[in-house]
Amino acid sequence: MSEAKSLPTPMVSNLKLKKIGSDYLEDHSYYRFLMGALWYATITRHKISYSVKKACRFLSAPLEIHWIVVKRILRYLRGPLHHGLLLTPINPHKPLHITVFSDAYWSSDPDDRNSTSGSCVYLVPNLVSWLAKKHTLLVRFLALRDQLRIEAEAFRSYKLSKVEAFRSCFQKLL
């Protein structure tokens, strides 16, 4: 791996990992060791969180394809170290612009048919909050849950706009 080229992404976007396969790894200990190290690396390298969580689901019986995914994550980490979250200063004289994105994948897991959803909140150009979750509920209840999550994000956005109004009133007093 020391001579391997770096990769632009930690995981192939359309890859579906499964628990069942023909080529199991003989020694699970190194796989588990690397997954622990990668889990720790997600603290500072947020882009690998999704890939690491997908690979951690197969700790009990990893296949060769799971090992290939782990090696791809390592090759991605070999790339430039200056990648990360970019926070830009907010101009206090301009109004805050809040953008919320949300998405859901219904029954996307081929093993247990559970759904995955996620959302992120941007305050001007900065990412301030994100959520990704694999659901364990039945699919028919997820629509209501996603609607409630979007309403909660909208309420958080409303609270942030109230903070901006308070900040502008406070600045007028100074």
VMD Tcl script that builds the backbone (N, CA, C; Angstrom):
set m [mol new atoms 522]
animate dup $m
set s [atomselect $m all]
$s set {name element resname resid chain x y z} {
  {N N MET 1 A 0.817 -1.206 0.000}
  {CA C MET 1 A 0.000 0.000 0.000}
  {C C MET 1 A 0.855 1.262 0.000}
  {N N SER 2 A 2.142 1.151 0.331}
  {CA C SER 2 A 2.970 2.349 0.394}
  {C C SER 2 A 3.209 2.948 -0.990}
  {N N GLU 3 A 3.124 2.151 -2.038}
  {CA C GLU 3 A 3.331 2.642 -3.398}
  {C C GLU 3 A 2.020 2.923 -4.125}
  {N N ALA 4 A 0.886 2.748 -3.472}
  {CA C ALA 4 A -0.418 2.905 -4.136}
  {C C ALA 4 A -0.713 4.366 -4.426}
  {N N LYS 5 A -1.423 4.596 -5.537}
  {CA C LYS 5 A -1.842 5.948 -5.895}
  {C C LYS 5 A -3.030 6.352 -5.031}
  {N N SER 6 A -3.186 7.660 -4.839}
  {CA C SER 6 A -4.344 8.143 -4.090}
  {C C SER 6 A -5.569 8.166 -4.999}
  {N N LEU 7 A -6.749 8.160 -4.384}
  {CA C LEU 7 A -8.015 8.166 -5.111}
  {C C LEU 7 A -8.818 9.414 -4.753}
  {N N PRO 8 A -9.668 9.906 -5.662}
  {CA C PRO 8 A -10.430 11.125 -5.381}
  {C C PRO 8 A -11.635 10.913 -4.462}
  {N N THR 9 A -12.136 9.684 -4.348}
  {CA C THR 9 A -13.307 9.412 -3.503}
  {C C THR 9 A -13.032 8.205 -2.615}
  {N N PRO 10 A -13.620 8.166 -1.415}
  {CA C PRO 10 A -13.370 7.033 -0.518}
  {C C PRO 10 A -14.147 5.769 -0.868}
  {N N MET 11 A -15.210 5.889 -1.685}
  {CA C MET 11 A -16.007 4.722 -2.026}
  {C C MET 11 A -16.690 4.947 -3.370}
  {N N VAL 12 A -16.882 3.869 -4.108}
  {CA C VAL 12 A -17.608 3.951 -5.372}
  {C C VAL 12 A -19.069 4.239 -5.042}
  {N N SER 13 A -19.689 5.150 -5.770}
  {CA C SER 13 A -21.028 5.625 -5.399}
  {C C SER 13 A -22.128 4.593 -5.583}
  {N N ASN 14 A -22.025 3.692 -6.527}
  {CA C ASN 14 A -23.125 2.759 -6.776}
  {C C ASN 14 A -22.839 1.347 -6.259}
  {N N LEU 15 A -21.901 1.187 -5.352}
  {CA C LEU 15 A -21.527 -0.123 -4.830}
  {C C LEU 15 A -22.518 -0.574 -3.761}
  {N N LYS 16 A -23.079 -1.756 -3.918}
  {CA C LYS 16 A -23.997 -2.355 -2.942}
  {C C LYS 16 A -23.258 -3.498 -2.255}
  {N N LEU 17 A -22.973 -3.345 -0.974}
  {CA C LEU 17 A -22.277 -4.381 -0.211}
  {C C LEU 17 A -23.287 -5.343 0.405}
  {N N LYS 18 A -22.955 -6.622 0.411}
  {CA C LYS 18 A -23.839 -7.643 0.962}
  {C C LYS 18 A -23.086 -8.478 1.990}
  {N N LYS 19 A -23.852 -9.105 2.891}
  {CA C LYS 19 A -23.270 -9.970 3.915}
  {C C LYS 19 A -22.899 -11.336 3.372}
  {N N ILE 20 A -23.590 -11.776 2.342}
  {CA C ILE 20 A -23.425 -13.133 1.839}
  {C C ILE 20 A -22.517 -13.116 0.618}
  {N N GLY 21 A -21.570 -14.041 0.601}
  {CA C GLY 21 A -20.668 -14.167 -0.528}
  {C C GLY 21 A -19.850 -15.434 -0.398}
  {N N SER 22 A -19.023 -15.685 -1.380}
  {CA C SER 22 A -18.281 -16.940 -1.380}
  {C C SER 22 A -16.860 -16.808 -0.847}
  {N N ASP 23 A -16.296 -15.636 -0.864}
  {CA C ASP 23 A -14.887 -15.486 -0.509}
  {C C ASP 23 A -14.719 -14.710 0.806}
  {N N TYR 24 A -14.811 -15.414 1.933}
  {CA C TYR 24 A -14.628 -14.808 3.248}
  {C C TYR 24 A -13.145 -14.624 3.530}
  {N N LEU 25 A -12.814 -13.595 4.299}
  {CA C LEU 25 A -11.425 -13.406 4.720}
  {C C LEU 25 A -11.063 -14.463 5.761}
  {N N GLU 26 A -9.848 -14.985 5.669}
  {CA C GLU 26 A -9.429 -16.008 6.625}
  {C C GLU 26 A -9.086 -15.406 7.983}
  {N N ASP 27 A -8.388 -14.265 7.980}
  {CA C ASP 27 A -7.984 -13.623 9.229}
  {C C ASP 27 A -8.754 -12.316 9.383}
  {N N HIS 28 A -9.647 -12.250 10.362}
  {CA C HIS 28 A -10.495 -11.070 10.571}
  {C C HIS 28 A -9.800 -10.009 11.423}
  {N N SER 29 A -8.726 -10.372 12.117}
  {CA C SER 29 A -8.134 -9.465 13.105}
  {C C SER 29 A -7.585 -8.186 12.473}
  {N N TYR 30 A -6.892 -8.292 11.346}
  {CA C TYR 30 A -6.333 -7.093 10.713}
  {C C TYR 30 A -7.441 -6.203 10.171}
  {N N TYR 31 A -8.488 -6.809 9.633}
  {CA C TYR 31 A -9.641 -6.043 9.149}
  {C C TYR 31 A -10.256 -5.254 10.301}
  {N N ARG 32 A -10.458 -5.909 11.440}
  {CA C ARG 32 A -11.037 -5.232 12.607}
  {C C ARG 32 A -10.127 -4.134 13.122}
  {N N PHE 33 A -8.817 -4.385 13.140}
  {CA C PHE 33 A -7.854 -3.382 13.582}
  {C C PHE 33 A -7.930 -2.140 12.695}
  {N N LEU 34 A -7.937 -2.343 11.373}
  {CA C LEU 34 A -8.008 -1.208 10.457}
  {C C LEU 34 A -9.329 -0.458 10.575}
  {N N MET 35 A -10.420 -1.187 10.788}
  {CA C MET 35 A -11.709 -0.513 10.927}
  {C C MET 35 A -11.733 0.355 12.190}
  {N N GLY 36 A -11.114 -0.105 13.270}
  {CA C GLY 36 A -11.014 0.717 14.476}
  {C C GLY 36 A -10.207 1.978 14.229}
  {N N ALA 37 A -9.103 1.846 13.513}
  {CA C ALA 37 A -8.266 3.006 13.194}
  {C C ALA 37 A -9.006 3.978 12.272}
  {N N LEU 38 A -9.728 3.440 11.293}
  {CA C LEU 38 A -10.479 4.310 10.379}
  {C C LEU 38 A -11.633 4.997 11.098}
  {N N TRP 39 A -12.260 4.280 12.044}
  {CA C TRP 39 A -13.343 4.898 12.824}
  {C C TRP 39 A -12.798 6.098 13.594}
  {N N TYR 40 A -11.612 5.959 14.156}
  {CA C TYR 40 A -10.973 7.062 14.864}
  {C C TYR 40 A -10.646 8.210 13.896}
  {N N ALA 41 A -10.261 7.878 12.676}
  {CA C ALA 41 A -9.906 8.909 11.688}
  {C C ALA 41 A -11.125 9.713 11.242}
  {N N THR 42 A -12.328 9.186 11.423}
  {CA C THR 42 A -13.519 9.937 11.008}
  {C C THR 42 A -13.736 11.192 11.849}
  {N N ILE 43 A -13.067 11.303 12.969}
  {CA C ILE 43 A -13.194 12.504 13.800}
  {C C ILE 43 A -12.713 13.732 13.032}
  {N N THR 44 A -11.620 13.578 12.305}
  {CA C THR 44 A -11.070 14.724 11.575}
  {C C THR 44 A -11.319 14.664 10.080}
  {N N ARG 45 A -11.578 13.508 9.543}
  {CA C ARG 45 A -11.812 13.353 8.099}
  {C C ARG 45 A -13.253 12.904 7.876}
  {N N HIS 46 A -14.173 13.859 7.845}
  {CA C HIS 46 A -15.599 13.567 7.786}
  {C C HIS 46 A -16.036 12.898 6.485}
  {N N LYS 47 A -15.277 13.083 5.430}
  {CA C LYS 47 A -15.681 12.511 4.145}
  {C C LYS 47 A -15.629 10.992 4.129}
  {N N ILE 48 A -14.902 10.392 5.036}
  {CA C ILE 48 A -14.819 8.929 5.043}
  {C C ILE 48 A -15.851 8.297 5.964}
  {N N SER 49 A -16.664 9.087 6.643}
  {CA C SER 49 A -17.614 8.553 7.625}
  {C C SER 49 A -18.577 7.547 7.001}
  {N N TYR 50 A -19.162 7.887 5.879}
  {CA C TYR 50 A -20.129 6.986 5.250}
  {C C TYR 50 A -19.467 5.668 4.854}
  {N N SER 51 A -18.304 5.747 4.233}
  {CA C SER 51 A -17.616 4.539 3.778}
  {C C SER 51 A -17.195 3.658 4.948}
  {N N VAL 52 A -16.709 4.274 6.006}
  {CA C VAL 52 A -16.271 3.503 7.180}
  {C C VAL 52 A -17.468 2.831 7.846}
  {N N LYS 53 A -18.575 3.543 7.962}
  {CA C LYS 53 A -19.768 2.944 8.570}
  {C C LYS 53 A -20.289 1.779 7.746}
  {N N LYS 54 A -20.234 1.899 6.421}
  {CA C LYS 54 A -20.663 0.792 5.568}
  {C C LYS 54 A -19.759 -0.423 5.760}
  {N N ALA 55 A -18.453 -0.204 5.849}
  {CA C ALA 55 A -17.519 -1.320 6.007}
  {C C ALA 55 A -17.581 -1.917 7.415}
  {N N CYS 56 A -17.913 -1.114 8.417}
  {CA C CYS 56 A -18.005 -1.616 9.799}
  {C C CYS 56 A -19.189 -2.554 9.992}
  {N N ARG 57 A -20.158 -2.509 9.125}
  {CA C ARG 57 A -21.313 -3.389 9.270}
  {C C ARG 57 A -20.955 -4.852 9.044}
  {N N PHE 58 A -19.772 -5.116 8.518}
  {CA C PHE 58 A -19.389 -6.485 8.173}
  {C C PHE 58 A -18.200 -6.969 9.005}
  {N N LEU 59 A -18.066 -6.491 10.232}
  {CA C LEU 59 A -16.941 -6.891 11.083}
  {C C LEU 59 A -16.985 -8.368 11.476}
  {N N SER 60 A -18.164 -8.935 11.605}
  {CA C SER 60 A -18.263 -10.320 12.065}
  {C C SER 60 A -17.795 -11.323 11.014}
  {N N ALA 61 A -18.050 -11.049 9.753}
  {CA C ALA 61 A -17.649 -11.972 8.687}
  {C C ALA 61 A -17.348 -11.185 7.415}
  {N N PRO 62 A -16.193 -10.525 7.343}
  {CA C PRO 62 A -15.884 -9.719 6.161}
  {C C PRO 62 A -15.547 -10.585 4.947}
  {N N LEU 63 A -15.958 -10.096 3.791}
  {CA C LEU 63 A -15.656 -10.734 2.514}
  {C C LEU 63 A -14.481 -10.021 1.852}
  {N N GLU 64 A -14.005 -10.579 0.757}
  {CA C GLU 64 A -12.924 -9.939 0.001}
  {C C GLU 64 A -13.350 -8.574 -0.534}
  {N N ILE 65 A -14.600 -8.412 -0.935}
  {CA C ILE 65 A -15.083 -7.129 -1.440}
  {C C ILE 65 A -15.053 -6.066 -0.342}
  {N N HIS 66 A -15.292 -6.463 0.890}
  {CA C HIS 66 A -15.213 -5.519 2.006}
  {C C HIS 66 A -13.760 -5.094 2.232}
  {N N TRP 67 A -12.837 -6.024 2.064}
  {CA C TRP 67 A -11.411 -5.709 2.203}
  {C C TRP 67 A -10.983 -4.735 1.099}
  {N N ILE 68 A -11.528 -4.895 -0.094}
  {CA C ILE 68 A -11.219 -3.980 -1.197}
  {C C ILE 68 A -11.743 -2.579 -0.874}
  {N N VAL 69 A -12.913 -2.504 -0.247}
  {CA C VAL 69 A -13.470 -1.206 0.154}
  {C C VAL 69 A -12.560 -0.530 1.176}
  {N N VAL 70 A -12.054 -1.302 2.146}
  {CA C VAL 70 A -11.159 -0.733 3.164}
  {C C VAL 70 A -9.869 -0.233 2.521}
  {N N LYS 71 A -9.323 -0.991 1.584}
  {CA C LYS 71 A -8.107 -0.551 0.902}
  {C C LYS 71 A -8.367 0.712 0.085}
  {N N ARG 72 A -9.561 0.848 -0.483}
  {CA C ARG 72 A -9.891 2.068 -1.226}
  {C C ARG 72 A -9.946 3.274 -0.285}
  {N N ILE 73 A -10.500 3.084 0.912}
  {CA C ILE 73 A -10.542 4.177 1.892}
  {C C ILE 73 A -9.116 4.599 2.258}
  {N N LEU 74 A -8.242 3.620 2.453}
  {CA C LEU 74 A -6.845 3.936 2.782}
  {C C LEU 74 A -6.165 4.670 1.632}
  {N N ARG 75 A -6.447 4.278 0.406}
  {CA C ARG 75 A -5.868 4.976 -0.745}
  {C C ARG 75 A -6.407 6.398 -0.833}
  {N N TYR 76 A -7.666 6.606 -0.461}
  {CA C TYR 76 A -8.222 7.960 -0.442}
  {C C TYR 76 A -7.510 8.815 0.611}
  {N N LEU 77 A -7.261 8.237 1.785}
  {CA C LEU 77 A -6.585 8.984 2.854}
  {C C LEU 77 A -5.146 9.314 2.497}
  {N N ARG 78 A -4.575 8.576 1.575}
  {CA C ARG 78 A -3.204 8.831 1.140}
  {C C ARG 78 A -3.108 10.128 0.335}
  {N N GLY 79 A -4.237 10.620 -0.146}
  {CA C GLY 79 A -4.274 11.841 -0.956}
  {C C GLY 79 A -3.877 13.075 -0.156}
  {N N PRO 80 A -4.146 14.232 -0.690}
  {CA C PRO 80 A -3.746 15.487 -0.029}
  {C C PRO 80 A -4.333 15.615 1.377}
  {N N LEU 81 A -3.518 16.055 2.295}
  {CA C LEU 81 A -3.952 16.182 3.687}
  {C C LEU 81 A -4.669 17.493 3.966}
  {N N HIS 82 A -4.719 18.395 3.008}
  {CA C HIS 82 A -5.379 19.684 3.244}
  {C C HIS 82 A -6.871 19.634 2.943}
  {N N HIS 83 A -7.404 18.469 2.619}
  {CA C HIS 83 A -8.849 18.358 2.412}
  {C C HIS 83 A -9.559 18.348 3.756}
  {N N GLY 84 A -10.718 18.937 3.820}
  {CA C GLY 84 A -11.495 18.968 5.060}
  {C C GLY 84 A -12.618 19.975 4.943}
  {N N LEU 85 A -13.221 20.309 6.062}
  {CA C LEU 85 A -14.284 21.302 6.070}
  {C C LEU 85 A -13.693 22.691 5.928}
  {N N LEU 86 A -14.259 23.474 5.034}
  {CA C LEU 86 A -13.812 24.839 4.816}
  {C C LEU 86 A -14.834 25.779 5.438}
  {N N LEU 87 A -14.404 26.567 6.403}
  {CA C LEU 87 A -15.280 27.532 7.052}
  {C C LEU 87 A -14.836 28.926 6.634}
  {N N THR 88 A -15.760 29.679 6.058}
  {CA C THR 88 A -15.452 31.038 5.633}
  {C C THR 88 A -16.146 32.019 6.569}
  {N N PRO 89 A -15.552 33.171 6.798}
  {CA C PRO 89 A -16.184 34.143 7.699}
  {C C PRO 89 A -17.481 34.694 7.111}
  {N N ILE 90 A -18.403 34.995 7.996}
  {CA C ILE 90 A -19.704 35.533 7.600}
  {C C ILE 90 A -19.657 37.050 7.730}
  {N N ASN 91 A -20.143 37.732 6.709}
  {CA C ASN 91 A -20.204 39.185 6.733}
  {C C ASN 91 A -21.348 39.604 7.665}
  {N N PRO 92 A -21.063 40.338 8.740}
  {CA C PRO 92 A -22.133 40.713 9.677}
  {C C PRO 92 A -23.117 41.735 9.118}
  {N N HIS 93 A -22.777 42.368 7.994}
  {CA C HIS 93 A -23.652 43.390 7.431}
  {C C HIS 93 A -24.642 42.832 6.416}
  {N N LYS 94 A -24.493 41.570 6.073}
  {CA C LYS 94 A -25.415 40.939 5.131}
  {C C LYS 94 A -26.353 40.004 5.895}
  {N N PRO 95 A -27.575 39.832 5.422}
  {CA C PRO 95 A -28.496 38.911 6.111}
  {C C PRO 95 A -28.041 37.459 5.942}
  {N N LEU 96 A -28.360 36.667 6.935}
  {CA C LEU 96 A -28.001 35.248 6.889}
  {C C LEU 96 A -28.912 34.514 5.908}
  {N N HIS 97 A -28.318 33.622 5.168}
  {CA C HIS 97 A -29.072 32.797 4.223}
  {C C HIS 97 A -28.915 31.343 4.656}
  {N N ILE 98 A -30.031 30.693 5.001}
  {CA C ILE 98 A -30.010 29.317 5.491}
  {C C ILE 98 A -30.603 28.406 4.422}
  {N N THR 99 A -29.865 27.332 4.102}
  {CA C THR 99 A -30.318 26.357 3.112}
  {C C THR 99 A -30.303 24.970 3.748}
  {N N VAL 100 A -31.397 24.229 3.556}
  {CA C VAL 100 A -31.508 22.873 4.109}
  {C C VAL 100 A -31.756 21.907 2.958}
  {N N PHE 101 A -30.954 20.823 2.912}
  {CA C PHE 101 A -31.140 19.770 1.927}
  {C C PHE 101 A -31.490 18.486 2.661}
  {N N SER 102 A -32.360 17.689 2.061}
  {CA C SER 102 A -32.762 16.421 2.662}
  {C C SER 102 A -32.982 15.404 1.551}
  {N N ASP 103 A -32.654 14.133 1.830}
  {CA C ASP 103 A -32.853 13.080 0.852}
  {C C ASP 103 A -33.092 11.771 1.576}
  {N N ALA 104 A -33.765 10.844 0.910}
  {CA C ALA 104 A -34.045 9.534 1.498}
  {C C ALA 104 A -33.941 8.471 0.416}
  {N N TYR 105 A -33.419 7.311 0.797}
  {CA C TYR 105 A -33.339 6.152 -0.088}
  {C C TYR 105 A -34.182 5.053 0.536}
  {N N TRP 106 A -35.290 4.761 -0.092}
  {CA C TRP 106 A -36.230 3.795 0.459}
  {C C TRP 106 A -35.775 2.372 0.152}
  {N N SER 107 A -35.682 1.550 1.177}
  {CA C SER 107 A -35.317 0.136 1.059}
  {C C SER 107 A -34.043 -0.054 0.253}
  {N N SER 108 A -33.025 0.727 0.549}
  {CA C SER 108 A -31.813 0.703 -0.261}
  {C C SER 108 A -30.835 -0.400 0.132}
  {N N ASP 109 A -30.933 -0.930 1.342}
  {CA C ASP 109 A -30.006 -1.964 1.781}
  {C C ASP 109 A -30.461 -3.324 1.247}
  {N N PRO 110 A -29.621 -4.026 0.469}
  {CA C PRO 110 A -30.066 -5.299 -0.096}
  {C C PRO 110 A -30.197 -6.421 0.928}
  {N N ASP 111 A -29.565 -6.285 2.106}
  {CA C ASP 111 A -29.630 -7.353 3.102}
  {C C ASP 111 A -30.895 -7.298 3.942}
  {N N ASP 112 A -31.234 -6.141 4.476}
  {CA C ASP 112 A -32.391 -6.064 5.370}
  {C C ASP 112 A -33.490 -5.121 4.880}
  {N N ARG 113 A -33.333 -4.521 3.710}
  {CA C ARG 113 A -34.326 -3.658 3.080}
  {C C ARG 113 A -34.680 -2.425 3.910}
  {N N ASN 114 A -33.776 -2.004 4.782}
  {CA C ASN 114 A -34.002 -0.785 5.553}
  {C C ASN 114 A -33.660 0.435 4.713}
  {N N SER 115 A -34.182 1.559 5.106}
  {CA C SER 115 A -33.996 2.799 4.366}
  {C C SER 115 A -32.940 3.672 5.021}
  {N N THR 116 A -32.381 4.572 4.211}
  {CA C THR 116 A -31.371 5.507 4.677}
  {C C THR 116 A -31.831 6.911 4.324}
  {N N SER 117 A -31.637 7.843 5.231}
  {CA C SER 117 A -31.972 9.235 4.936}
  {C C SER 117 A -30.889 10.141 5.487}
  {N N GLY 118 A -30.871 11.361 5.001}
  {CA C GLY 118 A -29.869 12.310 5.456}
  {C C GLY 118 A -30.304 13.728 5.183}
  {N N SER 119 A -29.685 14.661 5.900}
  {CA C SER 119 A -29.968 16.074 5.680}
  {C C SER 119 A -28.735 16.880 6.065}
  {N N CYS 120 A -28.650 18.071 5.516}
  {CA C CYS 120 A -27.559 18.978 5.875}
  {C C CYS 120 A -28.086 20.410 5.856}
  {N N VAL 121 A -27.503 21.236 6.720}
  {CA C VAL 121 A -27.914 22.627 6.865}
  {C C VAL 121 A -26.701 23.509 6.593}
  {N N TYR 122 A -26.877 24.462 5.682}
  {CA C TYR 122 A -25.835 25.423 5.351}
  {C C TYR 122 A -26.259 26.790 5.860}
  {N N LEU 123 A -25.347 27.479 6.518}
  {CA C LEU 123 A -25.543 28.853 6.946}
  {C C LEU 123 A -24.608 29.699 6.096}
  {N N VAL 124 A -25.163 30.428 5.150}
  {CA C VAL 124 A -24.447 31.139 4.090}
  {C C VAL 124 A -23.649 30.076 3.326}
  {N N PRO 125 A -22.289 30.092 3.263}
  {CA C PRO 125 A -21.618 29.015 2.537}
  {C C PRO 125 A -21.141 27.870 3.428}
  {N N ASN 126 A -21.335 27.955 4.737}
  {CA C ASN 126 A -20.738 26.994 5.668}
  {C C ASN 126 A -21.716 25.888 6.052}
  {N N LEU 127 A -21.226 24.664 6.059}
  {CA C LEU 127 A -22.002 23.529 6.539}
  {C C LEU 127 A -21.983 23.567 8.065}
  {N N VAL 128 A -23.163 23.664 8.701}
  {CA C VAL 128 A -23.215 23.781 10.158}
  {C C VAL 128 A -23.844 22.564 10.834}
  {N N SER 129 A -24.587 21.752 10.096}
  {CA C SER 129 A -25.223 20.585 10.696}
  {C C SER 129 A -25.501 19.554 9.615}
  {N N TRP 130 A -25.293 18.270 9.958}
  {CA C TRP 130 A -25.631 17.217 9.020}
  {C C TRP 130 A -26.061 15.980 9.782}
  {N N LEU 131 A -26.822 15.141 9.102}
  {CA C LEU 131 A -27.346 13.928 9.717}
  {C C LEU 131 A -27.484 12.868 8.633}
  {N N ALA 132 A -27.029 11.660 8.919}
  {CA C ALA 132 A -27.237 10.514 8.042}
  {C C ALA 132 A -27.602 9.340 8.934}
  {N N LYS 133 A -28.673 8.641 8.569}
  {CA C LYS 133 A -29.151 7.583 9.445}
  {C C LYS 133 A -29.729 6.434 8.641}
  {N N LYS 134 A -29.415 5.235 9.092}
  {CA C LYS 134 A -30.051 4.036 8.552}
  {C C LYS 134 A -31.213 3.711 9.476}
  {N N HIS 135 A -32.402 3.628 8.920}
  {CA C HIS 135 A -33.610 3.453 9.723}
  {C C HIS 135 A -33.873 1.983 10.014}
  {N N THR 136 A -34.444 1.736 11.173}
  {CA C THR 136 A -34.824 0.381 11.540}
  {C C THR 136 A -36.336 0.219 11.577}
  {N N LEU 137 A -37.056 1.275 11.306}
  {CA C LEU 137 A -38.520 1.221 11.303}
  {C C LEU 137 A -39.044 0.691 9.977}
  {N N LEU 138 A -40.297 0.371 9.953}
  {CA C LEU 138 A -40.924 -0.047 8.713}
  {C C LEU 138 A -41.021 1.132 7.758}
  {N N VAL 139 A -41.029 0.848 6.472}
  {CA C VAL 139 A -40.987 1.882 5.449}
  {C C VAL 139 A -42.205 2.794 5.517}
  {N N ARG 140 A -43.364 2.278 5.844}
  {CA C ARG 140 A -44.561 3.118 5.818}
  {C C ARG 140 A -44.533 4.216 6.877}
  {N N PHE 141 A -43.749 4.037 7.944}
  {CA C PHE 141 A -43.647 5.064 8.975}
  {C C PHE 141 A -42.551 6.077 8.669}
  {N N LEU 142 A -41.705 5.784 7.709}
  {CA C LEU 142 A -40.585 6.682 7.428}
  {C C LEU 142 A -41.024 7.986 6.783}
  {N N ALA 143 A -42.068 7.969 6.020}
  {CA C ALA 143 A -42.534 9.209 5.396}
  {C C ALA 143 A -42.908 10.234 6.458}
  {N N LEU 144 A -43.629 9.792 7.476}
  {CA C LEU 144 A -43.987 10.690 8.565}
  {C C LEU 144 A -42.741 11.154 9.304}
  {N N ARG 145 A -41.807 10.251 9.537}
  {CA C ARG 145 A -40.591 10.613 10.250}
  {C C ARG 145 A -39.776 11.630 9.459}
  {N N ASP 146 A -39.651 11.442 8.134}
  {CA C ASP 146 A -38.917 12.402 7.317}
  {C C ASP 146 A -39.594 13.766 7.319}
  {N N GLN 147 A -40.905 13.767 7.289}
  {CA C GLN 147 A -41.643 15.030 7.334}
  {C C GLN 147 A -41.376 15.737 8.662}
  {N N LEU 148 A -41.374 14.996 9.762}
  {CA C LEU 148 A -41.094 15.603 11.065}
  {C C LEU 148 A -39.659 16.117 11.129}
  {N N ARG 149 A -38.710 15.387 10.520}
  {CA C ARG 149 A -37.317 15.831 10.533}
  {C C ARG 149 A -37.156 17.122 9.741}
  {N N ILE 150 A -37.834 17.221 8.609}
  {CA C ILE 150 A -37.753 18.440 7.801}
  {C C ILE 150 A -38.371 19.617 8.557}
  {N N GLU 151 A -39.486 19.363 9.261}
  {CA C GLU 151 A -40.087 20.420 10.067}
  {C C GLU 151 A -39.155 20.838 11.201}
  {N N ALA 152 A -38.437 19.884 11.798}
  {CA C ALA 152 A -37.490 20.218 12.860}
  {C C ALA 152 A -36.337 21.052 12.313}
  {N N GLU 153 A -35.841 20.708 11.119}
  {CA C GLU 153 A -34.773 21.502 10.505}
  {C C GLU 153 A -35.275 22.912 10.190}
  {N N ALA 154 A -36.514 23.013 9.729}
  {CA C ALA 154 A -37.083 24.337 9.446}
  {C C ALA 154 A -37.205 25.152 10.730}
  {N N PHE 155 A -37.590 24.494 11.824}
  {CA C PHE 155 A -37.690 25.193 13.098}
  {C C PHE 155 A -36.314 25.665 13.571}
  {N N ARG 156 A -35.283 24.800 13.398}
  {CA C ARG 156 A -33.925 25.211 13.759}
  {C C ARG 156 A -33.490 26.394 12.908}
  {N N SER 157 A -33.850 26.387 11.634}
  {CA C SER 157 A -33.522 27.511 10.754}
  {C C SER 157 A -34.225 28.783 11.231}
  {N N TYR 158 A -35.474 28.642 11.674}
  {CA C TYR 158 A -36.225 29.777 12.188}
  {C C TYR 158 A -35.548 30.336 13.432}
  {N N LYS 159 A -35.085 29.438 14.319}
  {CA C LYS 159 A -34.389 29.906 15.522}
  {C C LYS 159 A -33.112 30.635 15.152}
  {N N LEU 160 A -32.388 30.149 14.135}
  {CA C LEU 160 A -31.172 30.833 13.715}
  {C C LEU 160 A -31.483 32.216 13.165}
  {N N SER 161 A -32.621 32.365 12.450}
  {CA C SER 161 A -32.976 33.684 11.937}
  {C C SER 161 A -33.323 34.631 13.085}
  {N N LYS 162 A -33.920 34.105 14.176}
  {CA C LYS 162 A -34.204 34.940 15.345}
  {C C LYS 162 A -32.901 35.399 16.000}
  {N N VAL 163 A -31.896 34.522 16.014}
  {CA C VAL 163 A -30.590 34.907 16.562}
  {C C VAL 163 A -29.992 36.035 15.734}
  {N N GLU 164 A -30.149 35.965 14.405}
  {CA C GLU 164 A -29.644 37.021 13.540}
  {C C GLU 164 A -30.356 38.340 13.824}
  {N N ALA 165 A -31.669 38.293 14.026}
  {CA C ALA 165 A -32.416 39.520 14.340}
  {C C ALA 165 A -31.941 40.110 15.667}
  {N N PHE 166 A -31.700 39.266 16.658}
  {CA C PHE 166 A -31.195 39.735 17.947}
  {C C PHE 166 A -29.812 40.345 17.787}
  {N N ARG 167 A -28.975 39.708 16.963}
  {CA C ARG 167 A -27.624 40.227 16.744}
  {C C ARG 167 A -27.665 41.593 16.088}
  {N N SER 168 A -28.561 41.805 15.105}
  {CA C SER 168 A -28.631 43.105 14.441}
  {C C SER 168 A -29.147 44.184 15.396}
  {N N CYS 169 A -30.112 43.828 16.266}
  {CA C CYS 169 A -30.599 44.794 17.265}
  {C C CYS 169 A -29.496 45.149 18.248}
  {N N PHE 170 A -28.708 44.144 18.646}
  {CA C PHE 170 A -27.606 44.387 19.571}
  {C C PHE 170 A -26.550 45.282 18.951}
  {N N GLN 171 A -26.275 45.090 17.646}
  {CA C GLN 171 A -25.282 45.922 16.982}
  {C C GLN 171 A -25.753 47.373 16.862}
  {N N LYS 172 A -27.063 47.582 16.741}
  {CA C LYS 172 A -27.577 48.949 16.659}
  {C C LYS 172 A -27.380 49.674 17.991}
  {N N LEU 173 A -27.424 48.923 19.085}
  {CA C LEU 173 A -27.225 49.543 20.388}
  {C C LEU 173 A -25.771 49.968 20.593}
  {N N LEU 174 A -24.860 49.273 19.926}
  {CA C LEU 174 A -23.439 49.630 20.059}
  {C C LEU 174 A -23.142 50.776 19.172}
}
mol reanalyze $m
mol bondsrecalc $m
mol representation Tube
mol addrep $m
